[in-house]
Amino acid sequence: MLSLHTNAAALSAQNSIGRTQSQLSTSQTRLSTGFRVNSAMDDAAGLQIATRLKAQTSGMAMAMRNTQNSISMLQTGEGAFDEVTTMLIRMKDLATQAADASSTTKDITALQSEYDALGNELFNIVRNTTFGGQALLNPTATGTGISANVGTLAAAVKFQIGATSSETMTLDLTTAGGLTNNMDTLNTALGNVSANYNTQNTAGNANLSTANVAATLDSITTALDEVGAIRSTLGAAANRLDHVYNNLSNVSTNTKAATGRIMDTDFATESSNMTSSQMLLQAGTAMLKQSNSTSSLVMSLLQ
């Protein structure tokens, strides 16, 4: 049918060009942004899923940072106790030497001088070891001359090891290494080792005199047990956090891969789609030009 009012071929060509232009625009947008989904119109369900996955991976990235910071905090505390252990061993050596009959009064005086200096440093380490400006080991008991700046590890500590509220890890030194153990009981044990550790601790009167050296040796042994139990617990907690980090890294990697399959542009496929759309657009434009000349055929019938 030939008509001057309706050119069906031209209308069809125009519709085809419109669809092709839309497809070409979509391909160019995807290639320019690198994302297959640039709005909810591109993939409504996929965008919802990808958003949830992104939120999860973002939270896990922060949780991974948390675990590393927490490990550093625990290693700081464990390192301080390592030095405390070294000092207690030296104090035990001094007490053992003082207990021997071969040690004269002057020898014991010299041994006591070094022993007292070590007691002062025990006090300094436990009270002044900090992490990020916060006291780390300072006990909670305030009746023995301890400052009110309670250490982080003196109470139960909660670590955030995941992106949800249920993904937490609690470290409580109240029961460390099978002993009834916390910073307060450790404080008492160290006070019993040396009065110089805490002069306000009434039990802290142990020294190297002949009358007291045996009790001093026993007190040092108890303190070493207390320190060892806490160090063991701190090390186990740090190891656990390291495993948490490794697991988070694995989950994050695979979750990001799943997000990428939804959101990322496949450049090989999209490049082919763009080339195809460009060729169809050229062909459609040429056909529109041809269809627009169809109406001139009507005039040839009137001549």
TORMIDO-910568 format. One line per 10 residues: number of its first residue (from 1); their letters; for each residue x, y, z of C-alpha. Coordinates in nm, 2 decimals, decimal comma. Layout:
<pts>
NUM> a> X/Y/Z | ...
</pts>
This chain:
<pts>
1> mlslhtnaaa> 0,00/0,00/0,00 | 0,13/0,34/-0,10 | 0,01/0,64/0,11 | 0,11/1,00/0,15 | -0,02/1,02/0,51 | 0,14/0,70/0,66 | 0,48/0,58/0,57 | 0,49/0,24/0,76 | 0,84/0,16/0,65 | 0,98/0,49/0,78
11> lsaqnsigrt> 0,80/0,44/1,11 | 0,94/0,09/1,15 | 1,29/0,21/1,07 | 1,25/0,49/1,33 | 1,14/0,25/1,60 | 1,44/0,02/1,52 | 1,68/0,32/1,53 | 1,54/0,42/1,87 | 1,59/0,07/2,02 | 1,94/0,05/1,87
21> qsqlstsqtr> 2,03/0,40/2,01 | 1,91/0,29/2,36 | 2,12/-0,03/2,34 | 2,42/0,17/2,22 | 2,39/0,42/2,50 | 2,37/0,14/2,76 | 2,68/-0,03/2,62 | 2,87/0,30/2,61 | 2,77/0,38/2,97 | 2,88/0,03/3,09
31> lstgfrvnsa> 3,21/0,06/2,91 | 3,28/0,41/3,04 | 3,19/0,33/3,41 | 3,31/-0,03/3,42 | 2,98/-0,13/3,59 | 2,72/-0,35/3,43 | 2,46/-0,21/3,67 | 2,45/0,17/3,68 | 2,10/0,21/3,81 | 1,82/-0,01/3,94
41> mddaaglqia> 1,67/-0,02/3,59 | 1,97/-0,22/3,46 | 1,91/-0,51/3,71 | 1,68/-0,44/4,00 | 1,73/-0,77/4,18 | 2,10/-0,78/4,11 | 2,15/-0,43/4,25 | 1,97/-0,53/4,58 | 2,19/-0,84/4,61 | 2,51/-0,65/4,53
51> trlkaqtsgm> 2,43/-0,38/4,78 | 2,39/-0,63/5,06 | 2,72/-0,80/4,96 | 2,90/-0,47/4,95 | 2,78/-0,38/5,30 | 2,91/-0,72/5,42 | 3,25/-0,68/5,26 | 3,28/-0,32/5,39 | 3,20/-0,44/5,74 | 3,44/-0,73/5,72
61> amamrntqns> 3,72/-0,50/5,60 | 3,68/-0,29/5,92 | 3,66/-0,61/6,13 | 3,99/-0,73/5,97 | 4,14/-0,40/6,08 | 3,99/-0,45/6,43 | 4,16/-0,79/6,46 | 4,50/-0,66/6,37 | 4,47/-0,37/6,61 | 4,35/-0,61/6,88
71> ismlqtgega> 4,64/-0,84/6,82 | 4,88/-0,55/6,85 | 4,71/-0,46/7,18 | 4,74/-0,81/7,32 | 5,10/-0,84/7,20 | 5,18/-0,51/7,38 | 5,04/-0,66/7,71 | 5,21/-1,00/7,65 | 5,54/-0,82/7,58 | 5,52/-0,63/7,91
81> fdevttmlir> 5,46/-0,96/8,09 | 5,75/-1,11/7,91 | 5,97/-0,85/8,07 | 5,80/-0,90/8,41 | 5,88/-1,27/8,38 | 6,25/-1,20/8,30 | 6,27/-0,97/8,61 | 6,10/-1,22/8,84 | 6,34/-1,49/8,73 | 6,63/-1,25/8,81
91> mkdlatqaad> 6,47/-1,17/9,15 | 6,44/-1,54/9,22 | 6,81/-1,58/9,14 | 6,89/-1,30/9,38 | 6,67/-1,46/9,65 | 6,83/-1,80/9,60 | 7,17/-1,65/9,64 | 7,07/-1,46/9,95 | 6,93/-1,78/10,11 | 7,26/-1,96/10,09
101> assttkdita> 7,48/-1,96/10,40 | 7,78/-1,84/10,20 | 7,61/-1,50/10,16 | 7,73/-1,25/10,41 | 7,53/-0,96/10,55 | 7,70/-0,72/10,31 | 7,62/-0,96/10,02 | 7,26/-0,97/10,12 | 7,25/-0,59/10,14 | 7,39/-0,56/9,78
111> lqseydalgn> 7,14/-0,83/9,66 | 6,86/-0,65/9,83 | 6,95/-0,32/9,66 | 6,91/-0,48/9,31 | 6,61/-0,67/9,43 | 6,43/-0,35/9,54 | 6,52/-0,18/9,21 | 6,35/-0,46/9,02 | 6,05/-0,43/9,25 | 6,02/-0,06/9,16
121> elfnivrntt> 6,03/-0,15/8,79 | 5,76/-0,41/8,82 | 5,54/-0,14/8,96 | 5,63/0,09/8,67 | 5,56/-0,17/8,40 | 5,22/-0,28/8,54 | 5,10/0,07/8,60 | 5,24/0,25/8,30 | 5,22/0,01/8,00 | 4,97/0,17/7,76
131> fggqallnpt> 4,82/0,12/7,42 | 4,69/0,42/7,23 | 4,72/0,63/7,55 | 4,50/0,39/7,75 | 4,64/0,20/8,05 | 4,66/-0,17/7,96 | 4,75/-0,37/8,27 | 4,67/-0,14/8,56 | 4,45/-0,34/8,81 | 4,10/-0,24/8,92
141> atgtgisanv> 4,15/-0,25/9,30 | 4,18/0,10/9,44 | 4,24/0,02/9,80 | 4,61/-0,06/9,75 | 4,73/0,27/9,61 | 4,65/0,19/9,24 | 4,55/0,48/9,02 | 4,19/0,51/8,90 | 4,31/0,48/8,54 | 4,21/0,11/8,52
151> gtlaaavkfq> 4,37/-0,09/8,24 | 4,19/-0,22/7,94 | 4,28/-0,58/8,02 | 4,18/-0,55/8,39 | 3,82/-0,64/8,30 | 3,65/-0,84/8,03 | 3,73/-0,71/7,68 | 3,50/-0,75/7,38 | 3,65/-0,75/7,03 | 3,43/-0,68/6,72
161> igatssetmt> 3,54/-0,95/6,48 | 3,26/-0,93/6,21 | 3,01/-0,71/6,04 | 2,71/-0,81/6,26 | 2,63/-0,75/6,62 | 2,67/-1,12/6,70 | 3,02/-1,15/6,57 | 3,22/-1,07/6,88 | 3,49/-1,23/7,09 | 3,53/-1,17/7,46
171> ldlttagglt> 3,86/-1,20/7,65 | 3,82/-1,23/8,03 | 4,13/-1,28/8,24 | 3,93/-1,37/8,54 | 4,01/-1,73/8,47 | 4,34/-1,75/8,29 | 4,53/-2,06/8,23 | 4,31/-2,26/8,46 | 4,39/-2,04/8,76 | 4,16/-1,81/8,94
181> nnmdtlntal> 4,34/-1,52/8,79 | 4,30/-1,15/8,70 | 4,50/-0,83/8,72 | 4,39/-0,78/9,09 | 4,52/-1,12/9,20 | 4,84/-1,07/9,00 | 4,87/-0,73/9,17 | 4,86/-0,91/9,51 | 5,11/-1,17/9,40 | 5,36/-0,91/9,28
191> gnvsanyntq> 5,30/-0,71/9,60 | 5,40/-1,01/9,80 | 5,72/-1,04/9,60 | 5,84/-0,69/9,69 | 5,73/-0,41/9,91 | 5,88/-0,18/9,65 | 5,62/-0,30/9,40 | 5,35/-0,13/9,61 | 5,44/0,02/9,95 | 5,07/0,04/10,04
201> ntagnanlst> 5,02/-0,33/9,99 | 5,03/-0,46/10,35 | 5,13/-0,81/10,22 | 5,42/-0,66/10,03 | 5,69/-0,70/10,29 | 5,89/-0,99/10,14 | 6,27/-0,93/10,14 | 6,60/-1,11/10,13 | 6,67/-1,12/10,50 | 6,75/-1,46/10,65
211> anvaatldsi> 6,41/-1,46/10,83 | 6,21/-1,38/10,52 | 6,40/-1,51/10,22 | 6,22/-1,85/10,21 | 5,88/-1,68/10,20 | 6,02/-1,45/9,93 | 6,11/-1,75/9,71 | 5,76/-1,89/9,75 | 5,61/-1,56/9,66 | 5,82/-1,53/9,35
221> ttaldevgai> 5,71/-1,88/9,24 | 5,34/-1,79/9,29 | 5,39/-1,46/9,09 | 5,56/-1,65/8,81 | 5,26/-1,89/8,79 | 5,02/-1,59/8,78 | 5,21/-1,41/8,51 | 5,25/-1,73/8,30 | 4,88/-1,81/8,32 | 4,79/-1,46/8,20
231> rstlgaaanr> 5,06/-1,47/7,92 | 4,92/-1,80/7,80 | 4,57/-1,66/7,78 | 4,68/-1,35/7,60 | 4,88/-1,56/7,35 | 4,59/-1,80/7,29 | 4,36/-1,50/7,23 | 4,60/-1,34/6,98 | 4,63/-1,67/6,79 | 4,25/-1,69/6,77
241> ldhvynnlsn> 4,23/-1,33/6,64 | 4,49/-1,43/6,38 | 4,27/-1,71/6,26 | 3,97/-1,48/6,26 | 4,16/-1,25/6,03 | 4,25/-1,53/5,79 | 3,89/-1,65/5,78 | 3,76/-1,29/5,72 | 4,01/-1,25/5,44 | 3,88/-1,57/5,27
251> vstntkaatg> 3,51/-1,47/5,31 | 3,58/-1,11/5,19 | 3,76/-1,23/4,88 | 3,49/-1,46/4,77 | 3,21/-1,21/4,86 | 3,38/-0,94/4,65 | 3,41/-1,19/4,36 | 3,03/-1,25/4,38 | 2,97/-0,88/4,38 | 3,19/-0,83/4,08
261> rimdtdfate> 3,00/-1,09/3,88 | 2,68/-0,89/3,94 | 2,81/-0,54/3,91 | 3,12/-0,54/3,68 | 3,11/-0,50/3,31 | 3,23/-0,78/3,09 | 3,43/-0,57/2,85 | 3,47/-0,83/2,58 | 3,09/-0,89/2,56 | 3,00/-0,53/2,60
271> ssnmtssqml> 3,25/-0,42/2,33 | 3,09/-0,67/2,09 | 2,74/-0,54/2,18 | 2,85/-0,18/2,12 | 3,00/-0,27/1,78 | 2,69/-0,45/1,68 | 2,47/-0,16/1,79 | 2,68/0,09/1,59 | 2,65/-0,12/1,28 | 2,27/-0,16/1,33
281> lqagtamlkq> 2,24/0,21/1,38 | 2,42/0,29/1,06 | 2,21/0,03/0,87 | 1,89/0,17/1,03 | 1,97/0,52/0,93 | 2,04/0,42/0,57 | 1,70/0,23/0,56 | 1,52/0,53/0,71 | 1,66/0,74/0,43 | 1,54/0,49/0,17
291> snstsslvms> 1,19/0,46/0,33 | 1,15/0,84/0,33 | 1,18/0,83/-0,05 | 0,90/0,58/-0,08 | 0,63/0,86/-0,08 | 0,78/1,00/-0,40 | 0,66/0,69/-0,58 | 0,31/0,81/-0,53 | 0,38/1,12/-0,74 | 0,50/0,89/-1,02
301> llq> 0,15/0,74/-1,04 | -0,01/1,08/-1,08 | 0,21/1,18/-1,38
</pts>
